[in-house]
Amino acid sequence: MPSNDVGLLLALLDLEYETVAAYEAGIPLLDSASAVDAQQFLHHELSHAGEMSGLIKQAGIKKPPGPRGAYDLGHPRTPGDVLALLHRLESAQLGAYLHAIPLLGSGPVRVAVASVFANDAQHIAVLREHLHRPPAPAAFVTGRE
């Protein structure tokens, strides 16, 4: 695996950890319907972090980094604040994954990263519905709205 891949995967892993932290902190503030979806998305994000960690290990890094001690998640107080935070982080992930995919040297790594990208695009659609927005603001997913 090219060394450039490792740097990209490390950045993606860190974004996954930040998103996991946001879901863990935010779920208790959500209404029951949003919390059910957010709990499912948290499980997905944990799986995505495991996927990135596994790809990093395949690249020869014996012990990929774990989550940072803290993330600046702001101070969401309402369900809407939490949903907006989760939407922002999922959008950041989409942008990062979309940027990384064509730069990755290995076909199997690109496939794995593209799969995570697609799952995060699903998250965005549901989060947008909880925010009373159209689930798909444009024909193509870009991470920007």
Helices and strands as residue ranges (DSSP letters): H 3-26, G 27-29, H 32-58, H 79-100, G 101-103, H 107-130
